[in-house]
Amino acid sequence: MKKLLTTLTFALVAAGVAASAMAQPLADVARQEEARRKGIKQPAKVITNQDLKPGLQPFSEPVPLSTDAAADAAKGGDKAAAGGGDASKDPQKDQKYWTDKKKSLQQNLDRDSGYAEALQVRINALTTDFVNRDDPVQKSKIEQDRIKALAELERLKKAIDEDKKALVGLEDEARKAGVPPGWIR
């Protein structure tokens, strides 16, 4: 027991000596850093948008994305790109405009893809149900529902293709407008 007590006491004393030895250099480092900071006459330069070249400054407030704008994007461009509009009537397009437009188009694609997946599950269930039924009346009703679901799935596939084209059109439009790639990610 005495040996255990002696070992424990020795360990505590060693830990205390080590802690005091470590505290001194840390305090010295803190004093040196404080002196260095007081010696700095001029603070670090902060770069703002006003410091950037005029061509790289952000634009004004965006125009909210409407269904017409989404349709224009699906066609691959806007009126100005097609040559059928006055440039002074076009809104200034800043980072918020491009990110909101990309987000809206991506949400449309995600929504349509989700509906298509759910509809495919329904078609699979109707097909299984059709095969397992013996009653011709019930089979007829299930087949009608299945045909309607298949038609809707085809419509959704076309909408998904249009959504993808709209996203590609937006990226092309942004590239032609000189938009930084990070704005449409």
Number of C-alpha atoms within 10 A of each C-alpha: 6 7 8 9 10 11 12 12 12 12 12 12 12 12 12 12 12 11 11 11 11 11 12 11 11 11 11 11 12 12 12 12 12 11 11 10 11 9 9 9 7 6 7 7 6 6 8 8 10 9 10 11 8 9 8 13 13 15 14 13 13 17 17 11 15 11 9 10 15 22 15 16 24 21 15 19 20 21 12 13 13 9 9 9 12 9 12 8 8 12 13 14 17 17 18 18 21 23 16 17 23 21 15 16 22 16 13 17 20 14 13 21 17 13 16 21 14 13 18 16 12 16 21 13 12 20 16 12 14 19 10 10 12 9 9 10 10 13 18 12 12 20 17 13 16 20 14 12 18 16 12 16 20 12 13 19 16 13 17 19 14 17 24 17 17 24 24 16 19 25 21 16 17 18 13 10 11 11 19 13 10 9 15 20 10
